[in-house]
Amino acid sequence: MEIAATIERIKAAVGPRGWIADRRETEPYLVEARGLHRGATRLVVRPASTAEVAAVVQICAETKLPIVPQGGNTGLVGGGVPPEDGHNIVLALGRMNRIRAIDPVNFTMTVEAAVFWRICSRPPPRPTGCSR
């Protein structure tokens, strides 16, 4: 399959808010924090759900288009930086930033991929109307 057709399928899978192609806007996704590693990509994909992630991964697997996953792009070793050839997509999970559930009895939280650990370590807000 032609790369342009693959990119269009990916765009359709995540909707208009789920991708970035403008060179200026993709720049932060192409370099690591210290500026030592720089790459290129055909598209930055920003899914909003696990269903959208699954759809993008399926399209890329079918067409053999490499995926470069990025959480917060805070690493310092260049692992989240795409190769310089640009034959890939960056799968940036930053839109998946919600806390789904808190279970105080079992001391667990269900969070999406982009929830920073610092947020998880804060005490949850008290429900309205509760007293000590």
C-alpha positions as CSV (number, residue, x, y, z in Angstrom):
1,M,0.0,0.0,0.0
2,E,1.2,3.5,-0.8
3,I,2.4,5.5,2.2
4,A,0.0,8.4,1.5
5,A,-3.0,6.0,1.7
6,T,-1.7,4.6,5.0
7,I,-1.3,8.0,6.5
8,E,-4.9,8.9,5.4
9,R,-6.2,5.7,7.0
10,I,-4.4,6.6,10.3
11,K,-5.8,10.2,10.2
12,A,-9.3,8.8,9.7
13,A,-8.9,6.4,12.6
14,V,-8.0,9.2,15.1
15,G,-10.1,12.1,13.7
16,P,-9.0,15.7,13.1
17,R,-7.8,16.4,16.6
18,G,-5.7,13.1,16.7
19,W,-2.9,14.0,14.4
20,I,-0.3,16.7,13.6
21,A,1.5,17.0,10.3
22,D,2.6,20.7,10.4
23,R,6.4,20.8,10.6
24,R,6.5,23.5,13.3
25,E,4.0,21.6,15.5
26,T,5.7,18.3,15.1
27,E,9.1,19.7,16.2
28,P,8.7,18.9,20.0
29,Y,8.1,15.3,19.1
30,L,11.3,15.0,17.1
31,V,13.9,15.9,19.6
32,E,14.8,14.7,23.1
33,A,15.0,17.1,26.1
34,R,18.7,17.9,25.8
35,G,18.6,18.4,22.0
36,L,21.2,15.6,21.5
37,H,19.0,13.3,19.4
38,R,16.8,14.5,16.5
39,G,14.6,12.6,14.1
40,A,11.9,12.9,11.5
41,T,8.4,11.5,11.0
42,R,5.6,11.5,8.5
43,L,3.0,12.1,11.1
44,V,2.5,12.6,14.9
45,V,-0.5,10.6,15.9
46,R,-2.3,11.6,19.2
47,P,-5.0,9.0,20.0
48,A,-7.6,9.8,22.7
49,S,-8.4,6.2,23.6
50,T,-7.1,2.6,23.6
51,A,-9.5,1.8,20.7
52,E,-7.8,4.5,18.6
53,V,-4.3,3.2,19.6
54,A,-5.4,-0.3,18.6
55,A,-6.7,0.9,15.2
56,V,-3.5,2.8,14.5
57,V,-1.3,-0.2,15.5
58,Q,-3.4,-2.5,13.3
59,I,-3.0,-0.2,10.3
60,C,0.8,0.1,10.8
61,A,1.2,-3.6,11.3
62,E,-0.7,-4.3,8.0
63,T,1.4,-1.8,6.1
64,K,4.6,-2.4,7.9
65,L,4.9,1.3,8.9
66,P,7.2,1.6,11.9
67,I,5.7,3.2,15.1
68,V,7.8,5.3,17.6
69,P,5.8,5.4,20.8
70,Q,6.1,8.4,23.1
71,G,4.7,8.9,26.6
72,G,5.7,12.3,27.9
73,N,8.8,12.5,25.7
74,T,10.8,13.2,28.8
75,G,13.5,10.5,28.3
76,L,17.2,11.5,28.1
77,V,18.5,8.5,26.0
78,G,16.7,9.2,22.7
79,G,14.5,6.1,22.8
80,G,11.4,8.1,22.0
81,V,13.0,10.0,19.1
82,P,12.1,8.7,15.6
83,P,14.9,7.7,13.2
84,E,16.2,10.4,10.9
85,D,14.8,8.8,7.7
86,G,11.2,9.8,8.6
87,H,9.7,6.5,7.5
88,N,7.6,6.1,10.6
89,I,4.8,7.7,12.7
90,V,5.2,9.0,16.2
91,L,2.5,7.6,18.5
92,A,2.2,10.3,21.2
93,L,0.0,9.3,24.1
94,G,-0.3,12.7,25.7
95,R,-4.1,13.0,25.1
96,M,-4.6,9.9,27.2
97,N,-4.3,11.7,30.5
98,R,-7.3,10.8,32.6
99,I,-7.5,9.0,36.0
100,R,-10.2,6.3,35.3
101,A,-10.7,4.9,38.8
102,I,-9.4,5.1,42.4
103,D,-9.8,2.1,44.7
104,P,-8.9,3.2,48.2
105,V,-9.7,-0.2,49.7
106,N,-7.1,-1.9,47.5
107,F,-4.8,1.1,47.2
108,T,-5.0,1.0,43.4
109,M,-5.6,3.5,40.6
110,T,-6.5,2.9,36.9
111,V,-4.9,5.6,34.8
112,E,-4.4,6.3,31.1
113,A,-0.9,6.2,29.6
114,A,0.0,9.9,29.9
115,V,-0.9,10.4,33.6
116,F,2.4,11.4,35.2
117,W,3.4,9.5,38.4
118,R,3.6,12.8,40.3
119,I,-0.2,13.3,39.8
120,C,-0.8,9.7,41.0
121,S,1.2,10.2,44.2
122,R,-0.9,13.2,45.3
123,P,-3.8,12.5,47.7
124,P,-7.1,12.3,45.8
125,P,-9.6,15.1,46.5
126,R,-12.2,14.4,49.1
127,P,-15.7,13.8,47.8
128,T,-18.1,16.7,48.3
129,G,-20.2,16.4,51.5
130,C,-17.8,14.0,53.3
131,S,-16.6,14.7,56.8
132,R,-13.8,13.2,58.8
